[in-house]
Amino acid sequence: MNSALLGNIARFILLLFAQVLIFNRIDLFGFINPFPYILFIILFPVNGNKTGLLAASFFLGLLMDMFCNSGGVHAAACITLAYFRPAIFKFSFGLSYEYQTVKLNDVLTPERFSFLLIAVVLHHSIMFLLEVFKLSFLWEILWRTFLSTIFTLITCIIIIYIIKPSKR
Amino acid sequence: MQQIVNFILKNSNRLLFLLLLVISLSLTIQSHSYHKSKVISSANFFTGGIYERVNNINEYFNLKSQNEELAMENARLKSLLFNQKDTTKLPEIDSIKGVKKTDIIVSKVIHNSYSVFENYLTINNGSSSGIKRNMGVINSAGIVGIVDNTSPNYATVISILNVKSQINAKIKKSNHFGSLVWNGKSTGFVQLIDVPRLAGVRKGDTIVTGGQSIIFPENIGIGTIDKVYIEEDTNFYVIQVKLFNDMTNLGHVYILKNKDADEITKLENQNKKNE
């Protein structure tokens, strides 16, 4: 129990700093950045405290907003993802996901991939929509969301493979 | 009563979510209106401190280009000094002619964003060095932005590469005014809009600050005309301006402190009160 809590706190800090110091500076083709810090919300224990997750993701988003000078964009996207996470679990792993031992950081199966995909798309579309509230940029926003989603997805999968606890 | 308590207990997560959503949405909306992003910004000791530490390392990679820039500026100022024949005549160069009523504070950019629509810089001087909101920021090549939030040791700057930014500018040759905005597409170009059709514009003409605001003095360089369009609805020119500055690589900047700013704003507020 306590080690799980400590693990979550460590993940929170590590992902936040990795995001700010490394991933925010990539600027592929001038404007595409991945946002793998949402792995904190994705990898949070399935049966963990939901209220705690909501509060933690709010602060994670707020800290990101401070670093990016973006108002409350990241915070809104993060809490939406945290709130709808059980629904995405239900969609990807079937109704009884709470009783199975769903482990996300393991070999990539179609279920795990679909979960990651939906989570990343949800987070990114809310974030980019809020970032510029203007319809004149609609195509630009859709294009950026699309590219950034792909980039984040790839980064997330790579990170999951790297930190995967090696059994056997 | 019992039912209300039960309802709150049963839906505590949903209510918490809605509460947090409302908070973050209000922060978002607040940040979209110009100059209202007071709460969440990187001008605080935590984020500013981290950015400063990272920048200390990053600086070494840019030392060469920064040195070259400073040497170029030195050379330009020297040539100005030597070529000045008449002491009663003011020097011709833009960056000096305008700044007689202004103090200059030197600062350093410690964080620079240019990949989103609303870009901000963070600089490592703040209110304790006399920096206040709405001061102009330039560097040796041209304008950079306007100070937004300040903390004792740091300040954020609304970059000219920000769709919210709107700066008064003019064509140097013909003195026709327009507003400088950014369409969010390329980091090397900004747009000068609302230029009347009477203005004679030619490719390669210089665009400078207009001097109708108290933020920037007149005649600070911005860029050169790259392309000229005519907006069909309004029949005004839209001019694509190629920036002198490379906004993706900024080092030392100068903050312009207009000594008359307080007096002018006071006077203007008085007028508003009388209306």
Interface residues (C-beta under 8 A of the other chain):
Chain A: V20 L21 D27 G30 F31 I32 N33 K50 T51 L54 A55 F58 G61 L62 D65 M66 F67 C68 N69 S70 G71 G72 V73 A75 A76 I79 T80 A82 Y83 L130 E131 V132 F133 K134 F137 E140
Chain B: S12 N13 R14 L16 F17 L20 L21 I23 S24 L25 S26 L27 T28 I29 Q30 S31 H32 S37 I40 S41 S42 N44 F46 T47 I50 Y51 V54 S113 Y114 S115 V116 F117 E118 Y120 T122 T156 V163 G184 T187
